[in-house]
Amino acid sequence: MNYVTYVGDSKRAMDEYTSKIFIGGQSTIVLHNTCEDSLLAAPIILDLVILAELITRIQLKVEGEGKFHSFHPK
């Protein structure tokens, strides 16, 4: 994401989390975040970095083989 010069506006993000609760009900939590310009992208970038690092740790083992293979392409 490229840096955009500050224009004085704010952006609003809405995150909604839904979970199942007792007797088949649902619980929903909604978060509204008001951010200034490119700050809204920071959580997405952090998630991508964490996911990329996690992929380097994952190893797969094919059934019948004794060797583990890296999930991360080299």
mmCIF file of the N, C-alpha and C atoms, coordinates in Angstrom:
data_MODEL
# 
_entry.id   MODEL 
# 
loop_
_atom_site.group_PDB 
_atom_site.id 
_atom_site.type_symbol 
_atom_site.label_atom_id 
_atom_site.label_alt_id 
_atom_site.label_comp_id 
_atom_site.label_asym_id 
_atom_site.label_entity_id 
_atom_site.label_seq_id 
_atom_site.pdbx_PDB_ins_code 
_atom_site.Cartn_x 
_atom_site.Cartn_y 
_atom_site.Cartn_z 
_atom_site.occupancy 
_atom_site.B_iso_or_equiv 
_atom_site.pdbx_formal_charge 
_atom_site.auth_seq_id 
_atom_site.auth_comp_id 
_atom_site.auth_asym_id 
_atom_site.auth_atom_id 
_atom_site.pdbx_PDB_model_num 
ATOM 1   N N  . MET A 1 1  ? 0.841   -1.164  0.000  1.00 0.00 ? 1  MET A N  1 
ATOM 2   C CA . MET A 1 1  ? 0.000   0.000   0.000  1.00 0.00 ? 1  MET A CA 1 
ATOM 3   C C  . MET A 1 1  ? 0.892   1.234   0.000  1.00 0.00 ? 1  MET A C  1 
ATOM 4   N N  . ASN A 1 2  ? 0.634   2.133   -0.890 1.00 0.00 ? 2  ASN A N  1 
ATOM 5   C CA . ASN A 1 2  ? 1.443   3.340   -0.989 1.00 0.00 ? 2  ASN A CA 1 
ATOM 6   C C  . ASN A 1 2  ? 0.995   4.380   0.014  1.00 0.00 ? 2  ASN A C  1 
ATOM 7   N N  . TYR A 1 3  ? 1.948   5.199   0.446  1.00 0.00 ? 3  TYR A N  1 
ATOM 8   C CA . TYR A 1 3  ? 1.623   6.281   1.365  1.00 0.00 ? 3  TYR A CA 1 
ATOM 9   C C  . TYR A 1 3  ? 0.836   7.358   0.620  1.00 0.00 ? 3  TYR A C  1 
ATOM 10  N N  . VAL A 1 4  ? -0.227  7.817   1.225  1.00 0.00 ? 4  VAL A N  1 
ATOM 11  C CA . VAL A 1 4  ? -1.049  8.879   0.647  1.00 0.00 ? 4  VAL A CA 1 
ATOM 12  C C  . VAL A 1 4  ? -0.956  10.081  1.573  1.00 0.00 ? 4  VAL A C  1 
ATOM 13  N N  . THR A 1 5  ? -0.752  11.242  1.002  1.00 0.00 ? 5  THR A N  1 
ATOM 14  C CA . THR A 1 5  ? -0.641  12.451  1.798  1.00 0.00 ? 5  THR A CA 1 
ATOM 15  C C  . THR A 1 5  ? -1.896  12.657  2.634  1.00 0.00 ? 5  THR A C  1 
ATOM 16  N N  . TYR A 1 6  ? -1.698  13.104  3.863  1.00 0.00 ? 6  TYR A N  1 
ATOM 17  C CA . TYR A 1 6  ? -2.804  13.330  4.790  1.00 0.00 ? 6  TYR A CA 1 
ATOM 18  C C  . TYR A 1 6  ? -3.775  14.352  4.208  1.00 0.00 ? 6  TYR A C  1 
ATOM 19  N N  . VAL A 1 7  ? -5.052  13.985  4.168  1.00 0.00 ? 7  VAL A N  1 
ATOM 20  C CA . VAL A 1 7  ? -6.067  14.883  3.622  1.00 0.00 ? 7  VAL A CA 1 
ATOM 21  C C  . VAL A 1 7  ? -7.066  15.333  4.682  1.00 0.00 ? 7  VAL A C  1 
ATOM 22  N N  . GLY A 1 8  ? -6.851  14.914  5.917  1.00 0.00 ? 8  GLY A N  1 
ATOM 23  C CA . GLY A 1 8  ? -7.694  15.370  7.007  1.00 0.00 ? 8  GLY A CA 1 
ATOM 24  C C  . GLY A 1 8  ? -8.974  14.591  7.220  1.00 0.00 ? 8  GLY A C  1 
ATOM 25  N N  . ASP A 1 9  ? -9.152  13.489  6.523  1.00 0.00 ? 9  ASP A N  1 
ATOM 26  C CA . ASP A 1 9  ? -10.357 12.697  6.744  1.00 0.00 ? 9  ASP A CA 1 
ATOM 27  C C  . ASP A 1 9  ? -10.022 11.467  7.579  1.00 0.00 ? 9  ASP A C  1 
ATOM 28  N N  . SER A 1 10 ? -11.029 10.839  8.091  1.00 0.00 ? 10 SER A N  1 
ATOM 29  C CA . SER A 1 10 ? -10.824 9.617   8.851  1.00 0.00 ? 10 SER A CA 1 
ATOM 30  C C  . SER A 1 10 ? -11.596 8.494   8.173  1.00 0.00 ? 10 SER A C  1 
ATOM 31  N N  . LYS A 1 11 ? -11.177 7.290   8.465  1.00 0.00 ? 11 LYS A N  1 
ATOM 32  C CA . LYS A 1 11 ? -11.813 6.119   7.879  1.00 0.00 ? 11 LYS A CA 1 
ATOM 33  C C  . LYS A 1 11 ? -12.343 5.252   9.010  1.00 0.00 ? 11 LYS A C  1 
ATOM 34  N N  . ARG A 1 12 ? -13.421 4.566   8.754  1.00 0.00 ? 12 ARG A N  1 
ATOM 35  C CA . ARG A 1 12 ? -14.022 3.718   9.770  1.00 0.00 ? 12 ARG A CA 1 
ATOM 36  C C  . ARG A 1 12 ? -14.012 2.272   9.294  1.00 0.00 ? 12 ARG A C  1 
ATOM 37  N N  . ALA A 1 13 ? -13.544 1.391   10.157 1.00 0.00 ? 13 ALA A N  1 
ATOM 38  C CA . ALA A 1 13 ? -13.545 -0.038  9.871  1.00 0.00 ? 13 ALA A CA 1 
ATOM 39  C C  . ALA A 1 13 ? -14.497 -0.715  10.848 1.00 0.00 ? 13 ALA A C  1 
ATOM 40  N N  . MET A 1 14 ? -15.203 -1.717  10.369 1.00 0.00 ? 14 MET A N  1 
ATOM 41  C CA . MET A 1 14 ? -16.103 -2.462  11.232 1.00 0.00 ? 14 MET A CA 1 
ATOM 42  C C  . MET A 1 14 ? -15.699 -3.933  11.207 1.00 0.00 ? 14 MET A C  1 
ATOM 43  N N  . ASP A 1 15 ? -15.397 -4.473  12.370 1.00 0.00 ? 15 ASP A N  1 
ATOM 44  C CA . ASP A 1 15 ? -15.081 -5.887  12.522 1.00 0.00 ? 15 ASP A CA 1 
ATOM 45  C C  . ASP A 1 15 ? -16.231 -6.539  13.262 1.00 0.00 ? 15 ASP A C  1 
ATOM 46  N N  . GLU A 1 16 ? -16.697 -7.653  12.734 1.00 0.00 ? 16 GLU A N  1 
ATOM 47  C CA . GLU A 1 16 ? -17.828 -8.348  13.343 1.00 0.00 ? 16 GLU A CA 1 
ATOM 48  C C  . GLU A 1 16 ? -17.426 -9.783  13.653 1.00 0.00 ? 16 GLU A C  1 
ATOM 49  N N  . TYR A 1 17 ? -17.587 -10.198 14.903 1.00 0.00 ? 17 TYR A N  1 
ATOM 50  C CA . TYR A 1 17 ? -17.248 -11.537 15.345 1.00 0.00 ? 17 TYR A CA 1 
ATOM 51  C C  . TYR A 1 17 ? -18.526 -12.209 15.850 1.00 0.00 ? 17 TYR A C  1 
ATOM 52  N N  . THR A 1 18 ? -18.846 -13.362 15.293 1.00 0.00 ? 18 THR A N  1 
ATOM 53  C CA . THR A 1 18 ? -20.042 -14.095 15.672 1.00 0.00 ? 18 THR A CA 1 
ATOM 54  C C  . THR A 1 18 ? -19.644 -15.468 16.195 1.00 0.00 ? 18 THR A C  1 
ATOM 55  N N  . SER A 1 19 ? -20.249 -15.870 17.306 1.00 0.00 ? 19 SER A N  1 
ATOM 56  C CA . SER A 1 19 ? -19.977 -17.194 17.854 1.00 0.00 ? 19 SER A CA 1 
ATOM 57  C C  . SER A 1 19 ? -21.294 -17.837 18.296 1.00 0.00 ? 19 SER A C  1 
ATOM 58  N N  . LYS A 1 20 ? -21.291 -19.165 18.332 1.00 0.00 ? 20 LYS A N  1 
ATOM 59  C CA . LYS A 1 20 ? -22.478 -19.896 18.787 1.00 0.00 ? 20 LYS A CA 1 
ATOM 60  C C  . LYS A 1 20 ? -22.441 -19.997 20.302 1.00 0.00 ? 20 LYS A C  1 
ATOM 61  N N  . ILE A 1 21 ? -23.613 -19.845 20.907 1.00 0.00 ? 21 ILE A N  1 
ATOM 62  C CA . ILE A 1 21 ? -23.700 -19.918 22.360 1.00 0.00 ? 21 ILE A CA 1 
ATOM 63  C C  . ILE A 1 21 ? -24.747 -20.949 22.763 1.00 0.00 ? 21 ILE A C  1 
ATOM 64  N N  . PHE A 1 22 ? -25.069 -20.976 24.014 1.00 0.00 ? 22 PHE A N  1 
ATOM 65  C CA . PHE A 1 22 ? -25.975 -21.945 24.620 1.00 0.00 ? 22 PHE A CA 1 
ATOM 66  C C  . PHE A 1 22 ? -27.331 -21.998 23.903 1.00 0.00 ? 22 PHE A C  1 
ATOM 67  N N  . ILE A 1 23 ? -27.868 -23.184 23.743 1.00 0.00 ? 23 ILE A N  1 
ATOM 68  C CA . ILE A 1 23 ? -29.181 -23.464 23.164 1.00 0.00 ? 23 ILE A CA 1 
ATOM 69  C C  . ILE A 1 23 ? -29.305 -22.925 21.735 1.00 0.00 ? 23 ILE A C  1 
ATOM 70  N N  . GLY A 1 24 ? -28.249 -23.063 20.958 1.00 0.00 ? 24 GLY A N  1 
ATOM 71  C CA . GLY A 1 24 ? -28.288 -22.699 19.544 1.00 0.00 ? 24 GLY A CA 1 
ATOM 72  C C  . GLY A 1 24 ? -28.319 -21.213 19.244 1.00 0.00 ? 24 GLY A C  1 
ATOM 73  N N  . GLY A 1 25 ? -28.066 -20.379 20.225 1.00 0.00 ? 25 GLY A N  1 
ATOM 74  C CA . GLY A 1 25 ? -28.081 -18.935 19.993 1.00 0.00 ? 25 GLY A CA 1 
ATOM 75  C C  . GLY A 1 25 ? -26.781 -18.430 19.383 1.00 0.00 ? 25 GLY A C  1 
ATOM 76  N N  . GLN A 1 26 ? -26.770 -17.169 19.058 1.00 0.00 ? 26 GLN A N  1 
ATOM 77  C CA . GLN A 1 26 ? -25.574 -16.538 18.505 1.00 0.00 ? 26 GLN A CA 1 
ATOM 78  C C  . GLN A 1 26 ? -25.239 -15.289 19.299 1.00 0.00 ? 26 GLN A C  1 
ATOM 79  N N  . SER A 1 27 ? -23.946 -15.059 19.457 1.00 0.00 ? 27 SER A N  1 
ATOM 80  C CA . SER A 1 27 ? -23.457 -13.842 20.104 1.00 0.00 ? 27 SER A CA 1 
ATOM 81  C C  . SER A 1 27 ? -22.615 -13.107 19.070 1.00 0.00 ? 27 SER A C  1 
ATOM 82  N N  . THR A 1 28 ? -22.892 -11.829 18.873 1.00 0.00 ? 28 THR A N  1 
ATOM 83  C CA . THR A 1 28 ? -22.159 -11.040 17.895 1.00 0.00 ? 28 THR A CA 1 
ATOM 84  C C  . THR A 1 28 ? -21.539 -9.831  18.583 1.00 0.00 ? 28 THR A C  1 
ATOM 85  N N  . ILE A 1 29 ? -20.252 -9.649  18.344 1.00 0.00 ? 29 ILE A N  1 
ATOM 86  C CA . ILE A 1 29 ? -19.531 -8.478  18.841 1.00 0.00 ? 29 ILE A CA 1 
ATOM 87  C C  . ILE A 1 29 ? -19.117 -7.668  17.626 1.00 0.00 ? 29 ILE A C  1 
ATOM 88  N N  . VAL A 1 30 ? -19.449 -6.380  17.617 1.00 0.00 ? 30 VAL A N  1 
ATOM 89  C CA . VAL A 1 30 ? -19.102 -5.504  16.505 1.00 0.00 ? 30 VAL A CA 1 
ATOM 90  C C  . VAL A 1 30 ? -18.201 -4.397  17.035 1.00 0.00 ? 30 VAL A C  1 
ATOM 91  N N  . LEU A 1 31 ? -17.043 -4.218  16.382 1.00 0.00 ? 31 LEU A N  1 
ATOM 92  C CA . LEU A 1 31 ? -16.099 -3.170  16.767 1.00 0.00 ? 31 LEU A CA 1 
ATOM 93  C C  . LEU A 1 31 ? -16.014 -2.141  15.651 1.00 0.00 ? 31 LEU A C  1 
ATOM 94  N N  . HIS A 1 32 ? -16.127 -0.888  16.009 1.00 0.00 ? 32 HIS A N  1 
ATOM 95  C CA . HIS A 1 32 ? -15.950 0.203   15.056 1.00 0.00 ? 32 HIS A CA 1 
ATOM 96  C C  . HIS A 1 32 ? -14.632 0.893   15.382 1.00 0.00 ? 32 HIS A C  1 
ATOM 97  N N  . ASN A 1 33 ? -13.732 0.933   14.415 1.00 0.00 ? 33 ASN A N  1 
ATOM 98  C CA . ASN A 1 33 ? -12.444 1.606   14.589 1.00 0.00 ? 33 ASN A CA 1 
ATOM 99  C C  . ASN A 1 33 ? -12.384 2.797   13.653 1.00 0.00 ? 33 ASN A C  1 
ATOM 100 N N  . THR A 1 34 ? -12.114 3.968   14.197 1.00 0.00 ? 34 THR A N  1 
ATOM 101 C CA . THR A 1 34 ? -11.925 5.149   13.368 1.00 0.00 ? 34 THR A CA 1 
ATOM 102 C C  . THR A 1 34 ? -10.433 5.418   13.295 1.00 0.00 ? 34 THR A C  1 
ATOM 103 N N  . CYS A 1 35 ? -9.903  5.405   12.081 1.00 0.00 ? 35 CYS A N  1 
ATOM 104 C CA . CYS A 1 35 ? -8.466  5.559   11.864 1.00 0.00 ? 35 CYS A CA 1 
ATOM 105 C C  . CYS A 1 35 ? -8.194  6.712   10.909 1.00 0.00 ? 35 CYS A C  1 
ATOM 106 N N  . GLU A 1 36 ? -6.999  7.214   10.978 1.00 0.00 ? 36 GLU A N  1 
ATOM 107 C CA . GLU A 1 36 ? -6.582  8.294   10.101 1.00 0.00 ? 36 GLU A CA 1 
ATOM 108 C C  . GLU A 1 36 ? -5.773  7.732   8.942  1.00 0.00 ? 36 GLU A C  1 
ATOM 109 N N  . ASP A 1 37 ? -6.234  7.936   7.746  1.00 0.00 ? 37 ASP A N  1 
ATOM 110 C CA . ASP A 1 37 ? -5.554  7.583   6.499  1.00 0.00 ? 37 ASP A CA 1 
ATOM 111 C C  . ASP A 1 37 ? -4.957  6.187   6.485  1.00 0.00 ? 37 ASP A C  1 
ATOM 112 N N  . SER A 1 38 ? -3.654  6.055   6.211  1.00 0.00 ? 38 SER A N  1 
ATOM 113 C CA . SER A 1 38 ? -3.052  4.751   5.976  1.00 0.00 ? 38 SER A CA 1 
ATOM 114 C C  . SER A 1 38 ? -2.905  3.920   7.249  1.00 0.00 ? 38 SER A C  1 
ATOM 115 N N  . LEU A 1 39 ? -3.212  4.484   8.410  1.00 0.00 ? 39 LEU A N  1 
ATOM 116 C CA . LEU A 1 39 ? -3.155  3.699   9.644  1.00 0.00 ? 39 LEU A CA 1 
ATOM 117 C C  . LEU A 1 39 ? -4.137  2.530   9.611  1.00 0.00 ? 39 LEU A C  1 
ATOM 118 N N  . LEU A 1 40 ? -5.188  2.641   8.807  1.00 0.00 ? 40 LEU A N  1 
ATOM 119 C CA . LEU A 1 40 ? -6.178  1.579   8.695  1.00 0.00 ? 40 LEU A CA 1 
ATOM 120 C C  . LEU A 1 40 ? -5.560  0.297   8.137  1.00 0.00 ? 40 LEU A C  1 
ATOM 121 N N  . ALA A 1 41 ? -4.514  0.428   7.327  1.00 0.00 ? 41 ALA A N  1 
ATOM 122 C CA . ALA A 1 41 ? -3.883  -0.731  6.700  1.00 0.00 ? 41 ALA A CA 1 
ATOM 123 C C  . ALA A 1 41 ? -2.897  -1.447  7.620  1.00 0.00 ? 41 ALA A C  1 
ATOM 124 N N  . ALA A 1 42 ? -2.484  -0.843  8.723  1.00 0.00 ? 42 ALA A N  1 
ATOM 125 C CA . ALA A 1 42 ? -1.464  -1.434  9.583  1.00 0.00 ? 42 ALA A CA 1 
ATOM 126 C C  . ALA A 1 42 ? -1.830  -2.836  10.081 1.00 0.00 ? 42 ALA A C  1 
ATOM 127 N N  . PRO A 1 43 ? -3.054  -3.088  10.580 1.00 0.00 ? 43 PRO A N  1 
ATOM 128 C CA . PRO A 1 43 ? -3.363  -4.451  11.031 1.00 0.00 ? 43 PRO A CA 1 
ATOM 129 C C  . PRO A 1 43 ? -3.296  -5.486  9.908  1.00 0.00 ? 43 PRO A C  1 
ATOM 130 N N  . ILE A 1 44 ? -3.660  -5.116  8.698  1.00 0.00 ? 44 ILE A N  1 
ATOM 131 C CA . ILE A 1 44 ? -3.596  -6.047  7.569  1.00 0.00 ? 44 ILE A CA 1 
ATOM 132 C C  . ILE A 1 44 ? -2.152  -6.413  7.269  1.00 0.00 ? 44 ILE A C  1 
ATOM 133 N N  . ILE A 1 45 ? -1.265  -5.421  7.261  1.00 0.00 ? 45 ILE A N  1 
ATOM 134 C CA . ILE A 1 45 ? 0.153   -5.663  6.997  1.00 0.00 ? 45 ILE A CA 1 
ATOM 135 C C  . ILE A 1 45 ? 0.737   -6.561  8.090  1.00 0.00 ? 45 ILE A C  1 
ATOM 136 N N  . LEU A 1 46 ? 0.406   -6.293  9.342  1.00 0.00 ? 46 LEU A N  1 
ATOM 137 C CA . LEU A 1 46 ? 0.911   -7.136  10.436 1.00 0.00 ? 46 LEU A CA 1 
ATOM 138 C C  . LEU A 1 46 ? 0.423   -8.572  10.301 1.00 0.00 ? 46 LEU A C  1 
ATOM 139 N N  . ASP A 1 47 ? -0.845  -8.768  9.946  1.00 0.00 ? 47 ASP A N  1 
ATOM 140 C CA . ASP A 1 47 ? -1.376  -10.114 9.743  1.00 0.00 ? 47 ASP A CA 1 
ATOM 141 C C  . ASP A 1 47 ? -0.629  -10.840 8.631  1.00 0.00 ? 47 ASP A C  1 
ATOM 142 N N  . LEU A 1 48 ? -0.329  -10.151 7.535  1.00 0.00 ? 48 LEU A N  1 
ATOM 143 C CA . LEU A 1 48 ? 0.393   -10.769 6.422  1.00 0.00 ? 48 LEU A CA 1 
ATOM 144 C C  . LEU A 1 48 ? 1.814   -11.173 6.822  1.00 0.00 ? 48 LEU A C  1 
ATOM 145 N N  . VAL A 1 49 ? 2.479   -10.339 7.600  1.00 0.00 ? 49 VAL A N  1 
ATOM 146 C CA . VAL A 1 49 ? 3.833   -10.655 8.064  1.00 0.00 ? 49 VAL A CA 1 
ATOM 147 C C  . VAL A 1 49 ? 3.810   -11.869 8.980  1.00 0.00 ? 49 VAL A C  1 
ATOM 148 N N  . ILE A 1 50 ? 2.859   -11.911 9.904  1.00 0.00 ? 50 ILE A N  1 
ATOM 149 C CA . ILE A 1 50 ? 2.749   -13.049 10.825 1.00 0.00 ? 50 ILE A CA 1 
ATOM 150 C C  . ILE A 1 50 ? 2.424   -14.330 10.069 1.00 0.00 ? 50 ILE A C  1 
ATOM 151 N N  . LEU A 1 51 ? 1.526   -14.263 9.085  1.00 0.00 ? 51 LEU A N  1 
ATOM 152 C CA . LEU A 1 51 ? 1.179   -15.435 8.286  1.00 0.00 ? 51 LEU A CA 1 
ATOM 153 C C  . LEU A 1 51 ? 2.371   -15.929 7.475  1.00 0.00 ? 51 LEU A C  1 
ATOM 154 N N  . ALA A 1 52 ? 3.117   -15.009 6.877  1.00 0.00 ? 52 ALA A N  1 
ATOM 155 C CA . ALA A 1 52 ? 4.298   -15.402 6.092  1.00 0.00 ? 52 ALA A CA 1 
ATOM 156 C C  . ALA A 1 52 ? 5.336   -16.082 6.979  1.00 0.00 ? 52 ALA A C  1 
ATOM 157 N N  . GLU A 1 53 ? 5.532   -15.572 8.187  1.00 0.00 ? 53 GLU A N  1 
ATOM 158 C CA . GLU A 1 53 ? 6.490   -16.178 9.104  1.00 0.00 ? 53 GLU A CA 1 
ATOM 159 C C  . GLU A 1 53 ? 6.007   -17.554 9.554  1.00 0.00 ? 53 GLU A C  1 
ATOM 160 N N  . LEU A 1 54 ? 4.699   -17.702 9.798  1.00 0.00 ? 54 LEU A N  1 
ATOM 161 C CA . LEU A 1 54 ? 4.138   -18.981 10.213 1.00 0.00 ? 54 LEU A CA 1 
ATOM 162 C C  . LEU A 1 54 ? 4.329   -20.044 9.132  1.00 0.00 ? 54 LEU A C  1 
ATOM 163 N N  . ILE A 1 55 ? 4.147   -19.657 7.882  1.00 0.00 ? 55 ILE A N  1 
ATOM 164 C CA . ILE A 1 55 ? 4.277   -20.610 6.776  1.00 0.00 ? 55 ILE A CA 1 
ATOM 165 C C  . ILE A 1 55 ? 5.691   -21.188 6.715  1.00 0.00 ? 55 ILE A C  1 
ATOM 166 N N  . THR A 1 56 ? 6.699   -20.417 7.130  1.00 0.00 ? 56 THR A N  1 
ATOM 167 C CA . THR A 1 56 ? 8.071   -20.940 7.117  1.00 0.00 ? 56 THR A CA 1 
ATOM 168 C C  . THR A 1 56 ? 8.266   -22.036 8.160  1.00 0.00 ? 56 THR A C  1 
ATOM 169 N N  . ARG A 1 57 ? 7.402   -22.111 9.176  1.00 0.00 ? 57 ARG A N  1 
ATOM 170 C CA . ARG A 1 57 ? 7.534   -23.117 10.240 1.00 0.00 ? 57 ARG A CA 1 
ATOM 171 C C  . ARG A 1 57 ? 6.769   -24.405 9.967  1.00 0.00 ? 57 ARG A C  1 
ATOM 172 N N  . ILE A 1 58 ? 5.780   -24.380 9.087  1.00 0.00 ? 58 ILE A N  1 
ATOM 173 C CA . ILE A 1 58 ? 4.922   -25.543 8.854  1.00 0.00 ? 58 ILE A CA 1 
ATOM 174 C C  . ILE A 1 58 ? 5.667   -26.602 8.050  1.00 0.00 ? 58 ILE A C  1 
ATOM 175 N N  . GLN A 1 59 ? 5.543   -27.856 8.479  1.00 0.00 ? 59 GLN A N  1 
ATOM 176 C CA . GLN A 1 59 ? 6.104   -28.983 7.744  1.00 0.00 ? 59 GLN A CA 1 
ATOM 177 C C  . GLN A 1 59 ? 5.013   -30.027 7.545  1.00 0.00 ? 59 GLN A C  1 
ATOM 178 N N  . LEU A 1 60 ? 5.009   -30.641 6.361  1.00 0.00 ? 60 LEU A N  1 
ATOM 179 C CA . LEU A 1 60 ? 4.016   -31.658 6.025  1.00 0.00 ? 60 LEU A CA 1 
ATOM 180 C C  . LEU A 1 60 ? 4.703   -33.003 5.855  1.00 0.00 ? 60 LEU A C  1 
ATOM 181 N N  . LYS A 1 61 ? 3.993   -34.049 6.203  1.00 0.00 ? 61 LYS A N  1 
ATOM 182 C CA . LYS A 1 61 ? 4.515   -35.396 6.025  1.00 0.00 ? 61 LYS A CA 1 
ATOM 183 C C  . LYS A 1 61 ? 3.494   -36.196 5.233  1.00 0.00 ? 61 LYS A C  1 
ATOM 184 N N  . VAL A 1 62 ? 3.898   -36.681 4.076  1.00 0.00 ? 62 VAL A N  1 
ATOM 185 C CA . VAL A 1 62 ? 3.027   -37.478 3.229  1.00 0.00 ? 62 VAL A CA 1 
ATOM 186 C C  . VAL A 1 62 ? 2.916   -38.873 3.833  1.00 0.00 ? 62 VAL A C  1 
ATOM 187 N N  . GLU A 1 63 ? 1.694   -39.410 3.835  1.00 0.00 ? 63 GLU A N  1 
ATOM 188 C CA . GLU A 1 63 ? 1.477   -40.729 4.408  1.00 0.00 ? 63 GLU A CA 1 
ATOM 189 C C  . GLU A 1 63 ? 2.332   -41.751 3.678  1.00 0.00 ? 63 GLU A C  1 
ATOM 190 N N  . GLY A 1 64 ? 3.042   -42.559 4.442  1.00 0.00 ? 64 GLY A N  1 
ATOM 191 C CA . GLY A 1 64 ? 3.904   -43.581 3.865  1.00 0.00 ? 64 GLY A CA 1 
ATOM 192 C C  . GLY A 1 64 ? 5.342   -43.120 3.685  1.00 0.00 ? 64 GLY A C  1 
ATOM 193 N N  . GLU A 1 65 ? 5.617   -41.825 3.836  1.00 0.00 ? 65 GLU A N  1 
ATOM 194 C CA . GLU A 1 65 ? 6.986   -41.308 3.749  1.00 0.00 ? 65 GLU A CA 1 
ATOM 195 C C  . GLU A 1 65 ? 7.467   -40.981 5.153  1.00 0.00 ? 65 GLU A C  1 
ATOM 196 N N  . GLY A 1 66 ? 8.760   -41.129 5.366  1.00 0.00 ? 66 GLY A N  1 
ATOM 197 C CA . GLY A 1 66 ? 9.315   -40.825 6.677  1.00 0.00 ? 66 GLY A CA 1 
ATOM 198 C C  . GLY A 1 66 ? 9.862   -39.415 6.774  1.00 0.00 ? 66 GLY A C  1 
ATOM 199 N N  . LYS A 1 67 ? 9.817   -38.675 5.667  1.00 0.00 ? 67 LYS A N  1 
ATOM 200 C CA . LYS A 1 67 ? 10.450  -37.356 5.610  1.00 0.00 ? 67 LYS A CA 1 
ATOM 201 C C  . LYS A 1 67 ? 9.403   -36.239 5.649  1.00 0.00 ? 67 LYS A C  1 
ATOM 202 N N  . PHE A 1 68 ? 9.699   -35.185 6.409  1.00 0.00 ? 68 PHE A N  1 
ATOM 203 C CA . PHE A 1 68 ? 8.849   -34.007 6.434  1.00 0.00 ? 68 PHE A CA 1 
ATOM 204 C C  . PHE A 1 68 ? 9.278   -33.044 5.328  1.00 0.00 ? 68 PHE A C  1 
ATOM 205 N N  . HIS A 1 69 ? 8.300   -32.364 4.739  1.00 0.00 ? 69 HIS A N  1 
ATOM 206 C CA . HIS A 1 69 ? 8.555   -31.399 3.677  1.00 0.00 ? 69 HIS A CA 1 
ATOM 207 C C  . HIS A 1 69 ? 8.113   -30.009 4.138  1.00 0.00 ? 69 HIS A C  1 
ATOM 208 N N  . SER A 1 70 ? 8.855   -29.013 3.710  1.00 0.00 ? 70 SER A N  1 
ATOM 209 C CA . SER A 1 70 ? 8.512   -27.643 4.069  1.00 0.00 ? 70 SER A CA 1 
ATOM 210 C C  . SER A 1 70 ? 7.266   -27.203 3.323  1.00 0.00 ? 70 SER A C  1 
ATOM 211 N N  . PHE A 1 71 ? 6.362   -26.495 4.004  1.00 0.00 ? 71 PHE A N  1 
ATOM 212 C CA . PHE A 1 71 ? 5.163   -25.946 3.380  1.00 0.00 ? 71 PHE A CA 1 
ATOM 213 C C  . PHE A 1 71 ? 5.510   -24.708 2.554  1.00 0.00 ? 71 PHE A C  1 
ATOM 214 N N  . HIS A 1 72 ? 6.575   -24.034 2.973  1.00 0.00 ? 72 HIS A N  1 
ATOM 215 C CA . HIS A 1 72 ? 7.018   -22.799 2.320  1.00 0.00 ? 72 HIS A CA 1 
ATOM 216 C C  . HIS A 1 72 ? 7.811   -23.151 1.053  1.00 0.00 ? 72 HIS A C  1 
ATOM 217 N N  . PRO A 1 73 ? 7.402   -22.628 -0.102 1.00 0.00 ? 73 PRO A N  1 
ATOM 218 C CA . PRO A 1 73 ? 8.172   -22.921 -1.325 1.00 0.00 ? 73 PRO A CA 1 
ATOM 219 C C  . PRO A 1 73 ? 9.534   -22.256 -1.269 1.00 0.00 ? 73 PRO A C  1 
ATOM 220 N N  . LYS A 1 74 ? 10.539  -22.967 -1.725 1.00 0.00 ? 74 LYS A N  1 
ATOM 221 C CA . LYS A 1 74 ? 11.897  -22.407 -1.692 1.00 0.00 ? 74 LYS A CA 1 
ATOM 222 C C  . LYS A 1 74 ? 12.405  -22.141 -3.076 1.00 0.00 ? 74 LYS A C  1 
# 
